[in-house]
Amino acid sequence: MTSLMNNIIKYSKKLQKKAKFLKSLYFILSKENKKNFLFLVVVSIASSFINIIGIGLTIPFLEIISKPEELLANLQRYSFLSLLQLNQNSLLILMCIAYVLINIIALSTRIYCNNFALNLSSAIGTQLATDSLSQILKKPYIWHKQSNSSDVLSLITNNVEQTQGVILSLTLVVPSSTLVLLIAFSLILIDPINTAVISFLLIIYYVYVLSYTSIRAKKNGVIRVKEYAKVVNYAQEFTSLIKELILQDSFDFNIKNYRNAVFNFRSAIADNKKLQSNPKIIIEYLFIIILLLTSTISYFLNPSASSLAIQGTFLISLARIIQPLQQIFSAFNGLFANDSALVSVLEAVGSKTYDAHSISSKHKGKDYGHFGTNKSPNLIELNNVSFKYSQDPDDSYQLRNINFRIRLGESVAFIGKTGSGKSTCLDIIMGLLKPTSGNVQFKGNDIYASVEATKRWQNSFSHIAQDFCLNDASIMDNISNFQDIHKANFNDILLASKLSEIHAYIEALPDSYDTRVGERGSMLSGGQRQRISLARAIFRARDIMFLDEATSAMDRDTELKIIQNLKRLNYTLLAITHSRSILPYFDKIVLFSDGTILDVGTYSELTIQHPGLLNT
């Protein structure tokens, strides 16, 4: 008994911790989902009462079969029933019709509750997946640089799927728990001794089963989350490295790693299903044994009290209680089995990352107004900017004391060896990485002063990356970013394509601008992808443009034409490049070395002062 109480106390503490998670989960639900959940509770209670009425009608129905004369005599005492002049057969038919109708209604309400719970869990799962992705996208850019994309994909797919499974179980627990409580109360009224014995034995069984399975289920849940992230990571690597895999014929080794991860992932799922299904099978047979033992003991203790109606109703009630009990057990088991996934989703959805240097889809496309009158002759200024990824004072800086200015319409090139700080500096200028010290100003205003200031600044420029990924859609959709194209807009697309030197190629295609580019632009060459991404940036119609190795895959002549086209349109350009051929066309060149600016000047000036460095 002491061991039983200790297990009950131990398991109760675990459930209290889970209750906090569930409370957090409820508060992050949308108003619509909260309203539907409360509606489910109300309907479940009503459905349970209807089921109890159906069970209650079992007693008079069986009494008619076993003792028709006695029941009929008792009913004739009521004047309104005596007027009906019921005989044994008519009463049996009437009770049969009533019993069937109430059970049809009870069945219909339970099916309705079950379907409503399934739809609600689907809606909540959709909300969690969307909110998880939304919150992840709102995290600071530095978080994305330091995170593995497979972990993110695992979170918004597998982890959300597991969490939805928990939600589904819990929504089904609402009607199940109500039904179990009402049936238990009815059983106490029918046969208190047997009910007490059966309840005690069931408590012992479920406490020991849950105390045994919960630890193992939780370990399997952790394995499932970790191994699924590996599965996603391997799959991503296979698709991105397919050319190397074919050429090096290294399929076997990679497939072996993938198989191990999949095996561990699916073994964890299978083991948790065993932990849920085996106790269910055991309890079904255990139920029958307990019922037979308690009925036999009850008969010998008080044979006169045993009747067909009472025993029959007791049996039907117990039969009705098995399924909801199983659902409750599955729900609690699922809480532990999916604990790791549930925690990760709640942390993702519950985290509010509105920071001045965050990327927030919430602000996309909104008008944040304009910066005030320029207080400085410079368009962009960096003042004593230093940066390091960690806050640890012992860690080294990626950038140190960066100072330079860019005027309106000026074209500037960042050059330097790999790792010299060019890309980090560009990320800071674009409002992605907040400086550890110093400030970045646009028209004399600090771009990191607030979220709104950062978003106003980011809405002022276009950016083209070296590894820009296109959508698996038409060329037109990729350039317009899926805008509804009218005739005037299409002319803008044509102009953008011509300026990016891709129009002639597109026109030669059979489907022209309606040609699909494939996943991530796989049907195009690297240079063609870059030119389409450049056309998209030009179509966006911003006066400031940042090019991060945006022409690296193009031939020399095309690269020169594009730079000349952009300068002719008087863009303010800031480009990271390793291409020496285009450097003479920039007004200013910033030479980086080991996280600092080594020199700033024109191409001719730097050629004289650093003749060897311009080859980097």
N, C-alpha and C positions, 0 to 999 in steps of 0.2 A: 504493500500500500504506500509505503514511504517513497519507493522508487517511482510509483505511478504519479504521486503528487509532485515529486521533483521534476519529472518529465513534463507534467502539465504546466508547472511554473516556468520551466525553461522554454517551452514552446510558446507560452503566452507572451513572454518577453520578446521572442522573435516576431510574433505577430504584431506586437506594438510598434516595432520598428517598421514593419511592412505597412502598418496603418498610416504612418507618417508619409510614406511614399505615395500611398493611395490618396491621401488628403492633398498632397502636392499635385498629383495628377488631376484631381477633380478641379482644382483652382486654375489650372492652365487650360481647361477645356473652354471652347467657345460658348457664348450664351445659348446658342441653338442646341449644342450638344448637352449642356447642363439641363436645359429645359426638357429635352427628350429623355434624359436619364431620370429626372424626377417623375416624368410621365410614366416611364417604365415601372418605377417603384409603385406608383398608384395602381396601374393596371395589373401588376403582379399580385398585389394584395387582393384586389377584386377577384382575379382569376383563382387565387388560392381559396378564397371563401366559397366560390362556386364549386370547386373540386371537393371541398369539405361537405357541402350540401349533397353532392353526388354520393359521397361515401356514406353520409348519414342516411340516405334513402335505402341503403343496402339492408339495414336492420328491418324495416317494415316489409320490404320486398321478400326477404328470406323468411320472415315470420308468416307471411301469407302461404309460402310453400310448405313450411313445416307445421304451422298451427293456424290454418285458415279460419276455423270456427271461432276460436278464442279471439282472434284479431277482429273478425267481423262483428262479434258481440260487443267488443269494446268501442268500435266505431259507431255502432248504432245508438250509443248513449248521447251522441251529439245530434241535436235536432236537425241542423242543416244537412248533415250527412244522411240521416234517416229518410229525408225527403227524396233522396236519390234512388232509394230502394235497391241498393247494391246487393248482389248475391256474390258467392265465392268466385265465380268465373269472371264476372264483370269487374270485381275489385282487383283480381289478379291482372286483367288486361289493362285497367286504368293505372295500376302501380307500375306495370311493365312499361307503358308509354311514358309515364312521368320519369321513370328511372333512365330510360333511353334518351329522352330529350335533355334532361339535366346533364347527362354524361356527354352528349354531343356538344352542348354549350360549353362544358368544362374543357373538352378536348379542343374546341375552337379557340377558346381564350388562351390555352397553353401554347397552341401553335402560333397564335398571334403574338404572344409575348416572346416566344422563341425567335420568330422572324424579325420582330422589332429589335430584339437584342442583337441579332446578327447584323442588321442594317446599321444600328447605332455603333457597333464596334467597327464596322467598315468606315463610317463617317469619322469616328475618332481616330482611326488609323490613318486616314487621309490627312486629317488635320495635323497629327503628330509628324508625319513624313514631310508635309509642307512646311510646318513651323520649324522642324529640325534643320531642313535645308536653308530656310530663310535666316535663322539665327547663325548658322555656320557662315553664310555669305556675309553677314554683318560683322563677323569677327575681324580684328585688325589684320592687315596684310601680312604682318610679321608672323601671325599665327599660321596663316596659310603656307608661308615659306617653310615653316618648321614642322608642318604636319604632313602625314602620308595620305595621299588621295584615296588609297584603298581603305583606310580607316574611316574616312568620310563616307565613301560609298557603302561600306558595311553598316555604318550607322543608319543611313537613310533607307536601307533595304532590309537586311537581315534583322538588325536590332529593332527597327520599327515593326517588322513582321512579328517578332517575338513579343513585343509589347502589346501589339494588337491581339495576339493570342491570349495574353493575360487579361486584357480588357474584355474580350469575348467571354472568357470564363467567369469574370467578375459580374458582367451584366446578366449572365445566366444564373449566377448565385442569388440574385435578388428574388426572382420568382421561386427558386428552389428553396431558399432559406425560409421564405414566408410559408410555403407549402409544408415544409418539414415541421415547423413550429406548430402550425395549426393541426396537422395530422397527429403530432406527438400529444398535443393537448386533448384531442379526441380519443386517442388510445388510452390516456390516463383515465378518462371518464368511462371507457368501455371495460378495460381490464388493468387496473393500476399495478397489480403485482407483476404480471408479465411485462408490462411496459417498463417498470423500474428495473427488472432484471436485464431485459434486452438493452435498455439505454446504458446501463452500467457496463455491459460487455462490449457494446459498440464504442463507448468512450475509451475503454482500455485498448481496443484494437486500433482505433484511428490515432490515438496519441502515440502508441509505439510505432506504428507504421510511418507516421509523419516525422517523428523524431529520427527514424532510421533513414528515410528517403530524402529528407530536406537537405542534409549535408551533401549527400552524393549528387542530388539534383542541382544544387548550387555549383558544385565543381564542374559538372557537365555543362552548365550554362556559361561559365567562364571559358571553357574549352571551345564551346560552339562559337562564341563571339570572336575569340582570337584566331581560330582556324579559318573562319569564314573570311576574315580580313586577309589572311594569307591566300585563300582561293582567289579572291578578287585581285590581289596584287599580282599573282602568277598570270591570271588571265589578261590583265592589262599589259604585262611585260611581253606575253606571247604575241599579242596583236601589234604592239609597237615595235617589236624586234623580229617580226616574221622574216624579213629579208635575211638577217644575220643567221637565224635558226636554219633556214633553208640552205644557205651557203656553207655553214659550218656543220650541218647535219647533226645538230645537238638536241634533237627532239627527245631522245630517250631519257637523258638526265633531267631535262625540264619537266617532262611528263611524270617522271618518278616523284619529283618534289610536289607536283600538283596532286598526284594520286594520294600521297601521304596526307596532305592537308585536307583533301576531300574525305578521305577515310576517317580521319580524326573528327571532322565536323559531323559527318553522318553517323558515326558511332556514338557520339554524344547525344544526338537526337534520338537514336534508337534506344539507348540506355534510359533516357528520361521517359520514353514511351513505355518501356518495361516497368519503370517505377510507378507509372500511372495505371497501366492496364492490369498488371498482375494483382495488386491489391483489390481491384474491382472484381476480378474473377474469384478471388478467395472469398470476398465478402458475400457474393451471391450464394455460394455453397454454405458458408458459415451461417448465413441468415436462415437458411432452411433447417440446419441442424439445431440452431438456437430456438427457432420457432417450435420445432417438434418436441424438444426437451421441455420448454416452458409450458407448452400446451398439455403435455403428459403430466407434469408435476401439478399443474393447476387442476386437472381433472381428478387426480387422486386426492388432492387436498380438499376440493369442494366439487364433487360430481354434479350436484344439483344445479350449481350456478352455470354449468356449461350448457350452452344451447347452440343449435345450428346457426341462428341469426347472429348471436354474439361472436361465436368463433369465426363464422364466415366474414363478418364485417372486419374483425380483427385481422384476418388473413389478407383481405383486400387492401386494408389500410397499410399493412406492412409491405405489400407488393407495390403500392403507390409510392412508398417512401424511399424505395431502393434507388431509383434513378436520380431524384434530386440530391440524395446523400452522395451519390457518386460524383455528381457535378460539383458539389461543394468541395469534396476531397480533391478533385482535379484542379479546381481553382486555387486552393491553398498550395498544392504541390507545384502548380505552375508559377506561383509567386516566387518560389525558391529556384525552380529550374531556369527561370528567365530573369533572375535578379540582376545579373550583370548587364544585360541588354536594357532592362527597365531603368536602371540607374543612369546609364549613358544617355538614353533618350531624354529623361527628365532633366539631366544636366544641360543637354543641348537646347531643349525647348525652353527651359526655365532661365537660361542665361541671358542677361540683357547686356549687349556689348555696344551700346551707343557711345562711341569714343570719337574724339576729334580726328583720329587717324584711322577710322574704320571704313570699310567698303560696305555701303548699305544700299541694298536694292530698294529699300523703302523710299529713298530719295530720287530714284532714277526717273528722269524725264520731268522732274518738277522744276518750277521756276523759283529760284531762290533770290531773285532780284539781281542787282548789280552792285559791284564794288563802288565805293564813292569816288570822288574826283581824285585822280592820281596825285599823290603828294610828292612823288618822286619822278625825275625824268626817266627812270628805269622802269621797264615793265616787270621784270623778275629780278629779285635780289636774294643772294644767300649771304648771311652775315654770321661769321664765326661758327659755322655749322660743323658739329662733330656727332658721330653716331657709332654705337655698338649694340649688338643684339641683346646682350645680357646686361643686367644691372649690377653684376658682380664687379667690384672695383678692380679686381685682379685681371679681368678679361681685357683683351686688347681692342682698340677702336678700329672699325672698318674705314672711317673717315675722320680727319682731324683738321679743324680750323679752315674750313672751306669758305672762301669769299670770292664772289664774282657777280657781274651784272649783265643782264640781257636787255637791250632796248627794243622797242616796237619795230617789227619788220626785220630784225637782225637774224642772221643764220649762224648757228654756233655748232661746232663739232666737238664731241668728247672723244679723245683718243688715249691710248695707253695699253699696257700689257694686260692680259687676263688677270683679274683679281686686284687690279689697281684701284678700284672704287668707282668706276664709271657708272655701272648699273645701279649701285646703291645710291649714288648721288641723284641719278635720274628718278629713282623711286621716291626719294625724299622730296624732290621738286614737284612730283606729281601728286603729293599728298598721301602717299601709301605708307611711308615709314617716318614716324615723327622723330625729329632730331633729338639726340640725347641732350644737346645744348645748342644754343644759337637759334636763329629763326630764318624762315623763308617768307618773303614778301611778294605779293602780286599787287601792282599799282599802289605800293606803299602800305598794304594791309597784310598782317600775319595770316597766312593761309591755315594755320593750326589754332587760331584763336577760338574757334567753335566748330561744331559739326556743320553748321550752315555755311561758315566761311570756307571750310574744306570742300563742301559740295558745290558751292558757287565757283570755286576755282576749278574743280574737276569737270564742271560743265562748260568750261571756257576753252578746252583744248581737245584735240584728237590724239590718239596714241596708236602706233602700229608696232607690234612686236615681231621679233624674228620668227618665232614659232606660232604665229597666229593661226588658230584653228577655225576652219569654216564649218558652217552647219551643213548637214546632209539635205540640201535644198537646192533651188535653182540659183544661178549666178545673180539674177535680178534680186531675189530675196536676200542673198548674202550682202549685196551692195547696199540695198535699201534698209537692211535690218528688219525685214518683214513689214515694212510700211505699205499702206494701201497706195498703189502707184496710179496716179492720173497722168495725163499727157504732159503737163508741166513738169511733174516730178521725174517722168521718164527722160525728158530732155536733160535734167540734172544728172541722171545716171549715165547718160551717154557722154556728157561733158566730163564727169569724174573718170569714166573709163578711158577716154581719150588722153586726159592729163596723166593717167597712170600707165599709159602705153599698153593697154590690154584690149582696147576696143576692136582692133583689126582681128585679133585672134578669136574673140567672141563671135564676131560677125561671120567668120568662116565656119563656125560650128553648125551642124544641121538644125539644131533647136535654138541657136543663137543665145539670147539672154535667158531662155527657159531651160537651158541645159543644167542638169543636176551635177553637182561637183563631187558627190560621194561622201562617205563618212570622213569628217575632218579634212575634206578637200582631197581625198585620196586619188581622184581621177585626174588631178592636175599636178603639174610639176611644182617644185618649190618656188621658182620664180613667178609662176602664174598665180599661185596662192598669195604671194606677197603683193603682187600688183592688184589683185582683187581686194585684198584687205586695205591697200592704199586707196583704191577707188571708194571704198566704204568710208574711210576717214575723210576724204575730200567731199563726198556727198553729205557728210554730217555738218559741213559748213561751219567750221571753227577757224579762227584766224591764227591760232597757235597749234603747232603740230610737233609731236615728239616721235622720233624714229629710233627704235632700239634694234639696230642691225636689220632694219626693215628692207634693205636692198641687197642683202648679203648673197642671196641665191640668184641674183640677176646677172646678165652679162654686162660688160663694161659700158657698152654704148647705151643700152636701155637705162642703166643706172644713171648715167650722165644726163640723158634726156629728162628723166623724172625730176632730178634735182633742179635742173634748169626750169622746168615747168613750174615747180613749186616756188622758186625764187621770183619768177616772172609774175606770179599772183600775189607777191609781197607777203607770203606767210612768215610768221615768226617761227623759225625752225631751230630745234635742238635735236641733234642726231648723235647716237653712238655708232661709230663705224670703225672698221679695220681696213676699209678700202682707201688706199692712198690716192687713187685716180680722181675722186670727187672732192678731196680736201681743198684744192685751189678755189672751188666755187663757194666756200663758206667765208663769211665776213670775219669770223673769229674762231680760233681753235684753242681748246682747253686741254692741256697735256697733264694726265694723271700719272702718279707714281707712288705706290705703297700707301694709298689712302690719303694722299695730299695732292694739291695742285702744284706741279713742278713749274709750269709756265703757262702764260696766256698770250696769244698774239695772232697775227695773220699767218697764212701759209708761208709766205716769203720770209717773214721774220723768224719763224720757228725753224725753217730750213737752214738758215744761217746759224742760229744759236744751238740747235739740236739736230744736226744733219742725220744722225743714225736713228733717232727715236721715232721719226715719222714712218718708219717701216713697221712699227708694232701694230 
